[in-house]
Amino acid sequence: MSEQKIPYKIYLEESEMPKAWYNVRADMKKKPAPLLNPETHEEATLEELSKVFCRELAEQELNTTDAYIEIPEEIRSFYRMFRPAPLVRAYCLEEKLQTPAKIYYKFEGNNTSGSHKLNSAIAQAYYAKKEGLKGVTTETGAGQWGTALSMACSYFDLDCKVYMVKCSYEQKPFRREVMRVYGASVTPSPSTETEVGKKILMEHPGTTGSLGCAISEAVEKATTTEGYRYVLGSVLNMVLLHQTIIGLETKAALDKYGITPDISIGCAGGGSNLGGLISPFVGAQLRGEANYKFIAVEPASCPTLTRGSYVYDYCDTGRVCPLSKMYTLGSGFIPSASHAGGLRYHGMSSVLSELYDQGIMEAVSVKQTEVFAAAEQFARVEGILPAPESSHAIKVAIDEAMKCKETGEEKTIVFGLTGTGYFDMYAYEKFHDGKMDDYAPTDEEIANALKNIPKF
Ligand SMILES: *Cc1c(COP(=O)(O)O)cnc(C)c1O
């Protein structure tokens, strides 16, 4: 079959950019289970959610019926500064691997925050501004979410208060400074600014903090300060919805050249980039229009889908957010010090959890050293220094391409390259010095963490 020459990068014209996000729940016959109030265990209502989140975001969270939700013009004009993200044909990687597979990746690292998180940060900041709020609070571990939110808040002139896990605050001073460039105030957590922070410092003097503790501080600050709300960068339905801009652009670019992906791959932390990438394709499959294979890639150190349970659990360690039915390792699960900071979450998007449970999506877990080896292989031929999180997807894309080499199949593989790794050079250093380990939790550790899931 003669094939039109596919360019290295497929861009979209401004006029071809998506004008609405796609809500895959509308096309799911069996929907994800509803969120529950953490105290009453009744279905969470719009009123309740609106106390925690901006009202329009709470509506998006609960919307299981509208397939398309319009992207407000203010957000679309911000998107135009760094989107469309290029869909790159990895000709050089294919050549290096000597595979008949055709590999494409959607690169989300072309903005200062360096990852896809800006797609949702700008949407959440917009709705906060529209509601007349003064500012938002959040936590950040690895720093990508805090950076993206700082950029979004400065654009809409909102105050942004970030609680950054103290060890990251110290180990990643450059991320901290980027947030300050955008006017955010960054506090190492635990701090003496909140009651919960003071309590933790008293009980554990000298602690370098944890994500759970930073969340508790951010929530306390938001709920005790007039005109503030707390925002989250992953896991929630609304975040996945905003991230569908990734998949919609990818599909539009592929459609231009009549390309159908056989396999779509993405790394899964809370599931937002992968959910965003695959949603439009999953929708087509659910409507009976096509058949695809979807693979979620997670670290062996935090194997939520591959070794967790599908039950109702807390989304946050502070137990203030609604309960979500999802694959989880238990909200008390503390993964080993893996460097893929963005993939260390104990739970998973309820949409992806349901798709996995229905057998529509597959999942694999990979070891850290293999991931860095794949990252380096990719960097050397494609030029981009990938984030450790993104490199999980690279690893499995290469594995699938190598299977094609054995069978001679010319499969089309698409994967999400979520960000750049310039702030992760300590992790690369550990890899080069042979000091990186491949720790995976034992069955006993997982069983113990799952003892804390709520029982009712
Ligand atoms: C946060 C992050 C992830 C994981 O988050 P998801 O919600 O699962 O997409 C992946 N890659 C990068 C670069 C990140 O910053």
The ligand as a MOL file (V3000), in Angstrom:
LIG
                    3D

  0  0  0     0  0            999 V3000
M  V30 BEGIN CTAB
M  V30 COUNTS 15 15 0 0 0
M  V30 BEGIN ATOM
M  V30 1 C 2.0450 14.5400 37.1570 0
M  V30 2 C 2.7200 13.9220 36.0060 0
M  V30 3 C 2.3420 12.6510 35.5100 0
M  V30 4 C 1.2970 11.7850 36.1430 0
M  V30 5 O 0.0370 12.3350 36.3470 0
M  V30 6 P -1.2690 11.7880 35.6360 0
M  V30 7 O -2.3860 12.4700 36.3430 0
M  V30 8 O -1.2980 10.2960 35.8000 0
M  V30 9 O -1.1760 12.1770 34.2200 0
M  V30 10 C 2.9910 12.1690 34.3880 0
M  V30 11 N 3.9690 12.8510 33.7840 0
M  V30 12 C 4.3720 14.0690 34.2250 0
M  V30 13 C 5.4750 14.7820 33.5020 0
M  V30 14 C 3.7580 14.6400 35.3380 0
M  V30 15 O 4.1430 15.8400 35.7660 0
M  V30 END ATOM
M  V30 BEGIN BOND
M  V30 1 1 1 2
M  V30 2 1 2 3
M  V30 3 2 2 14
M  V30 4 1 3 4
M  V30 5 2 3 10
M  V30 6 1 4 5
M  V30 7 1 5 6
M  V30 8 2 6 7
M  V30 9 1 6 8
M  V30 10 1 6 9
M  V30 11 1 10 11
M  V30 12 2 11 12
M  V30 13 1 12 13
M  V30 14 1 12 14
M  V30 15 1 14 15
M  V30 END BOND
M  V30 END CTAB
M  END
